[in-house]
Amino acid sequence: MSFAKKTARAALLVPCLLLIHACASIPSAGIDGPDKDKLPTNGGLVAVQVVTNSAHLTDALVNWTEAIVVKEDGVGKDGQPELFSLPALDDGLTSTRVFVGLLAPGHYRFSGLFSYARGGDMTYMLSARAPRTVGTFDVQTDRLTNLGTVLFQPFHPDPLANTAVLSPVETPYAMSRIDDSQPLAEFVAAKYPRQFERTRSATTLGWTADTETQARTRLAEAIHGFAFMERPRYISREEIIYTARLGSLYRRSASGQWTIGHLPTNLALMSATKLSDGSYVAGGERGTVWHAGSLDGSWQAATLPYAGQSTAWLGEVDGKLFAIGMDNGKARLYQRGEDWAWKLVGEYGTRAKEGARELAYDYSLTPRVVTRGKELLVYGDHARYRLDAATAAFSKIDDQGSFLVQEQPNGIIVSNADSFWFGGVGAPQISRDGGLTWEPYHRLGKWGGALYVFSDGTPLAIDSDTGFGWKGWEKEPHPSVLTSSDKGKTQRAIGQVTFGCNRIEGPISTDELLYLYCFDGSLLKSTDRGRTWGAEYSRAVRADKLPAEFLGPGAKK
């Protein structure tokens, strides 16, 4: 994988891999793309889902924007291989991407992935060549070729490794496909109903059979075991749950033992909890909701009414199960009915501005709820809402919005009151009465990192691990652990942590056991109020744990 960051004037200086002489010259097979008038009238639909098992691609690029395929049984007018680009679609998706295109009949190979973004006067690009072991496929007139899931596993040496202007950085990776029947027909039908209708009467195509099935299975199992951890949920002192990529759930028991379970999906999970009857629910991309009697039980699907959203939160209030589905800033609150049918209770939020979609997912899909007896308080950017679980009445109560709300196990709620998008992140504030009243605090650190507040009112934060110098963004190798005895007016350092580990996990931390989240998905812990930190759990994937035939350039065994 080759990365370069450059100014717009220097755009042509950055090479494109994937056998591409000029990235912009690849025709788009996207049905709504710039070359839609050139699409073949006798074409077939192709859909592939790509899961990237990391927080992001680079410091500047969040996800892939194109999948590249090459026609194996023909060459272009210039004698070069015919390449086509399938655009990324993200309806109801957060980290996963689905690529859909219309291609002429023929035999194709999955060639690789490409990411492109503009920010001000800067252009960012990234490409990854696919090993031939990913596979080939056929396209036929008026038929759907469903390629299921392709896995991309980077081995990031450093979250800021790719910040040098006009300086390509080689980052190792592994790429393969999961030989399963991950259904994409529903996605294609919802996005392109007219084109999909032409394929209904024909059998769906898939990958061409080859001899790599067993090796791919080993790779998929290995990466599943390292599914990227994302969001925590505190169940009790005896149990913590983490949602993860690839339909995975992590569980920590009171003894400190970690186990991992896999649901029958490759979509990312974003929310999970344990119900009062001892059963579990989990939700994620495409409005999915799963339920089972135990974490290793048989998981059953109960999808929200609208698949173009993600199930960002699940929780029980007054013995009733509620879900929040979110789509780029727009939120819908549902209540579970009989036979796991979901009823819409209310809506809130506004759609984020165009051009901010990726960041909108990072921030707007973070649930901001507080459970208080038989009530649920829900925070949007500019307003607060109340759900009365007894009557299912949902209404706005005031204009007290919030960028961040974290309910700690010790009963303290930590919040930043102002909207990220319209007023900047405000100073932190805490509540001890379920969000009725708030007590102002001061920021800790250069950029005001998230606080954990002990029961006695003492705040704790990790200083930023980046700063801005004359060379641009620079890293702080050992950011300080900060605390204060006067609500942040003055602060002092009581320890240090490793670069890349700077997110205090307030929703699962207690005064006796603090958790710190690292960029690779691993966790640190402290039992002395943040003075020292040790390893708690790490599923950071390593190249020497994966089959060599799927490793890209630079991934040394």
N, C-alpha and C positions, 0 to 999 in steps of 0.2 A: 504494500500500500504506500503510495507516494503522496505526500501532502505539501502544499505550498500556499502561503498567504502573500498577497501581492496587492499593489495599487492597480486601479483600473487601467492606467496607462501601460502597465507592464503585463497585461493579461496574456499576451502571446508568448511570454517567456516561460510559462509554466507548462511542462509536458503533460500530456494525458496518456495514461497507460491504456490497457485494454485494447491494444492494437489500434488506437485512435490517433489519426494525424491531426485532426482538428475537432475538438469536442462538439462544437456548434454545428458541425457538418453532418452529424448522425441524424437521419430522419426519425421523427417521433412517430411511434405507432399508437399514440394516445388518441382515443376517440374524440376528445375535446382539445387535442393538442394543436400546435401551430401548423402541422402538416395534415390536418384532418381531411382536407380536400384531395389529398393524394393517396388516401387509404384504399386498398384493393377492394373491389366490389365482390370478389369471391373469397374474401378472407375468413379466418377463424379467430375466435376469441382466445386469448391466453391470459391466465391469472396466476400470480405467484405471491406468496406471503414471505416476507423477510423479517426475521427476528435477530436483533443485535443484542448480544448478551453483555451489555455494559451500560454505564450511565449515559454516555454520549460517544460520538465518534472522535472528536477532538475538543480542544477548548473552545473552538469557534463554531463547529458543526455539530448539530444535534442528531441528525438522522440522514439516511439516504434519500435522494430525490429522484433517482432513475435506476432502473435495472437495464443492463445491456445484453442483447442476444445477438448471435451471429448465425447467418444462414449457411448451413454446411453444404448444401447441394447447389451452390451457385456463387457467382462472383459479380461484382458491380461493373459499371461501365469502364472504370479505370483499371480493372483487373484485380482490385483489392476485394477482400471479403466484405459481404454485405452486412452491415451492422444496423441494428434498430434499437431505439430507446423506448422503454415502457415507463410512463410517468408514475410517480408515487401518489397513492390515495390514502387518506387518513380518516375517513368517516368512521366515527366511533372508536378510533384507535389512539393510543398514546405513544408507546414505544415501537409497536409493530407497524409495518408498512405493507400495503398490498399494491402490487403493480399490475395494471391491466392494459392490454393493447390489442389491436387488430392487425394480424399478420397474414401475408399471402401464404397459400399452401406450400409446404416444404418441410425439410428436416433442419432443426435448429439446435444450437448449443447455448447453454447459459454461460455468458462470457464474463460477467462481472457486475459491479455496482459503482455508482457515481453519485457524488454529492456536490452541490453548488449552492452558494449563498452570497448575497451582496449585503454589506453593511456600511452605509456612508460611502466613502470613496475606496473601500476595501472590497476585494473579491476573494472568496475562500473556495477551494476545491479539494476534493479527495477522491481517489479511485482505488478499487481493489479488484485485481484480476481473479477470476474464479478458476480453481483447479479443474482439470478435465473430469475429475471424479464427481463433480457436482452433477454432470449428466447432460443428455440430449433429449429432445422431444419432437414430436410431429405436430404440424398444424394442418387441419383439413377444413374445407369450405363448410361454413355454418355448423361448426362443432366447437365445443369449449374444451380447451386443454387446461386442466387443473393441475398445477405443479406443486400444490401443497406448500410446505414450509422449507425455506432455505435458512440455514443458520450462519451467522457471521459472529466470530469470536475474536475480538482484538486482545492483544496482550499489552496493555498500556504501561509503559515504564514510568510515566509521569504525567499528571493532568495538564501541565503547562509545557509539555515537550514540543508542541507544535506552534509556538508563538513567534518564531523568528521570521521576519519579513524576507521574502525571496530566498528562503533557505529550506529546501525539501528535507523532510525527516522520514526515515524508513521506520515503520511501525509493524511488527510482526502480527500475523493473524492466522486463523483457521476458518475455512468455509466449506460447508457441505449442505446436503439436503437431508430432511427426515423422511424416510420412506413410510409415509402413512397416508391417510385419506382425508387430511384436513380440508373440510368443505369450504369452498370459496364461491360456489354457485350463488348462494344467497346474497353475498356481497356484490357480485357482478350484476345480478338481477335487479337489485335495489338502485345501483348506480347507473346502469345502462339497460333499462327494461326492453327497449326496442331491439337492440342488437342481441340481447340474451334470448328473446323470444324465438329467434331464428334457430337457436341451438337446442331447443327443448326436446325435439323428436329424435335427437341423435345421442348415442352413448358418449359420455365424457372421456376424453383422452387424458393421458398422464405422461410420466417419464418413460423413456425407452428402457427396456429391461437390459441389464448388464451384469457384470460379475462382481460389483462392488457393494452389494447389499449388506453383507456381513460387516464389512469395514465401516460403512456408514452407520449401521446400527450401533457399533461400538463407540463411534464418535458422538452420536446423539445421546447415548446413555451417559457418556462422560460429561458432556456439557450440561445435560439435565442435572447432574449431581452438583454442578457449580452455578445453578441458576442465580442470576443477579438479584440480591436482596434489595427491596425498595421501601416498603412502609410497615411500621410496627403497629401492633395492637396489644394493649395491656388487658389481659383477662383477669388475672389475680396474681397474688404473690407466688402462686404455684405454676403459673403458665403465661408465656408471652408468645405471640404469633407474629411472623413476618411474611408479608406477601412478596412474590418474586416473579421474574420473567418465566416464560415457558410453562404457565399454569402450575407453578410450584408454591408450596407453603412450607415455611420453616416453623418449628415449635421448640421452645425452650422450657424444660420442666424445672421444678423447684430445686432439683439436685444439680442443675447446671448442664444437663445433657441436651444436646441439640439433635433433632431428627428432621428429615425432609420428606414431604409427601407430594405426589404429582396428581393433578386433576386431569381428566380426559380432554385436555385442550392445550394448544400451544400459545394461546393468547396470554398477555400479561395480566396478572391479578393485582388489584389495587386496594381491595378492602376485604376484611375477614373478621369474624367474631364467633364467640361461643354463646349459644342461646341458653335460656334458663332450664330447658329440658335436657341439656348436655349435648345437643347436636351442634353442628358447625355450619356456617354459611360463608361463602366467599364470592366476590364479584370482581369484574374487571372490564376489559375492552369489549366492544360490540354489545354493551348492555347485558353481559352475561351475569347470571347469578347461579351459584351451585350450592347444593345442600347435601349433607351426609350425616349419619348417626355418629361417626367418629372420623378422625383425620385420615385413617387408613381404610375407611369404609367405601361403599359404592356411592360415588357422587352423581347426583341427578341435576339436570339443567332446568332452570326456571327463568327464562330471559325476560328482561324488562320490555315493555311494549314497543320501545323505539330503539333500534339497533345502532342508530347514529350517535350514540352517547356512550359514556363509560360509567360503570357502576363505581362511583368514587367513595361511597360510604354505606355501611350496613350497620344497623344497631337496633337494639330492643328497648322500647320505652313502654312502661306499664304493661308488660307482657305481650306487646305487639311488635312485629318486625317492620322496620321502615328501611327504605333505600333512597339514596340520592344519586340520580343519574346526571352527569354533566357533559356538556358539549361546548368547549371553547368559551366558557364564561356563563353559558345559560344552564340553569340547574332546574331539575324537576324532582319533587319529593313524592315518593310512592309508599303505599301501605300494602302489605301482603294480605291477600284474601284467601278464600278457600281454593284448594288444589293449586296453591302457589301462583294464583293469578294476581297481578299487580294493579292496584287502583291509583290513579293520579290524585294526589292531595293538593298540590299547589306548585307554583313556579316562582323563581326569583332569579336575579342576576341579569346581566346584559352581555351581549356578544362582544368579544374583544375586537379591537381594531384590526383591520387587515394588515398583514405584514408582521404581526406579533403572535402568530398562531403557535409556534413552537414554545415560546416563553409563556404564552397563555396556558398551555398544558401544564408546564412546570408549576405555575402558581395557582391558576384558577381551578385546577382539578385537585387541589389539596383541600380536604374537607375541613370546614370551620364550624363545628357544632359543639354544643355543650348539653349534656343530659342532666336535667334537674328534676328529680321526682317523676311526676307524670307529664313533664314538659320537655320539649326539645327546643333549644335556642339555636338558630341558624344565622350565621353572619355572611352577608354579601359585602361587596366593595363599599356600598354607601348606605346600607340599611341592615337592620336586625329584624328577624322574624321569630314568631313563636308558634310551635305546634302543641296543641292540647291533645295528647294521645287518647284521652277518654272520648272526645267527640270528633277527632280527626280534623279539627278546625285549624287552619293555617293562615296567619295574618301578619302584616307588618306592624311592629310596635314602636320603632323609632328610627332615626337616621344614623344610628351608631354602627357604621360598617367597620370592617376590620380586614387587614391584609393577612394576618396570621392569628390563629387561636389554637393554643395547645393546653389541653386539660391534663394536668399531672396526676399521678396516682395519689399524691398527698392532699388532693383537693384544691390546690391552687391552680388558677387559670392564668396563663401568660399570653399577652396579646400585643400586637402592634396595630394601633387603631386606624391609621390612614391607609388609603389605597396606594398600592405600588404604582399603578399606571397613571394616576391623576394628581397625586399630591405628595408622592414620595413616602417612604416608610417612616412612620412616626416613632417617637420614643416608646419604649416598652411600658406596659402597665400590667398590674396583676389584680385579680379578684379572688376573694376568699368566700364569696357567698353565691357562687354559681353564675357570675356575670351580672349581678344586679348593680353592684357598685365597683368602682375601679380606683386603684391607688397608683399614682404615677411613679415611674422609675427613670433612671438615666441610662443611656447607652453604655455598654462596656466594649472597649476595643475601638480600633480605627473605623470600622464600618458598622458597628453595632450588631454583633452576632446574636443569635437566639439565646435567650436566658433559660437556665434552670433556676428555680427559686426554692430554697429549702423551707421547711416548715417554720423556721424562726425568721424568715424574711430575707435571709442572705442570698444575694444573686450570684450566679456563676456563669461564665461565658468563655468561649475560646476566641482569642483574637484572630483577626483575618490572617490567612496564610499567604495572601498576595498583597502587593503594594504597587504603586505607580511611580516609576523613576524616569530618568532621562532616556533610558532605552525602551521604555514602555512598561508593560506589566512584568513584575518580577516576583519571585516566590520568596517567602520567609520559611527557611527550612525547619525552624522549631518555634511555631507560634506559642504564645504564652497562654496559660490558664489564668483567667482574671476573676477577681472577686472584689467585694466592697462591703463596708460596714455601715454605709450611709446611702443605700439605694442607688449607688452608682455615681454619686457626686465626686467621690474620689475612688480610685481603684488601685489594686496592687496585684502583682503576679505571684502566684503560689506554686507554679510548676510549668512544664512544657509538654507539648505533644508533637507527634510526627506530622510533617507536611502532608496535606490531603486528608487529615482526620480532624474535622472541625465542626461537625454537626452534632450537638448534644441532643440525644433522643429523649426530650422531655416527656412525651406521652408514655414511656415505659420506664423511666428512671425513678428511683426512690432516693430518699436521703441516705440510705445505707449502700445503695448500689447504683452508680451512674453508668450510662452507656454513651459511647461516642462512635459515630458512624464515619467510615472512611470512604474515599472515592471509589475504591474497588469493591465495595459492598461488604467489607469486613467490619467487625465491631471490636472496640476496646472497652475496658471497664475500669472503674475506680471504686474502691471501698473506703477511701480516706478523704471523701469530699473533694475530689479532683486534684489532689496533690501529686499523686502518681497514677499511672495508667498501665495496664497490662492487656495482653491479648484475651479476648473473650471467645470470639468465633470468627473463622475466616473460611470462606468458600471461594477465594480469589483463584481463578482458573490458571493453571500452569501448562506451558507447552509440552513438558515432558509427561503429562498425563493424557495426551491426546494422540491418536494414530498419526504417524508421520506423513502419510500420503495426503493429508488434508491441510497441512501447514503451508502458509504462504511464505513469501520471502522474509528472511530475517528471524524466523521462529526457530531458534536452536533447541535441539533436544537435550 
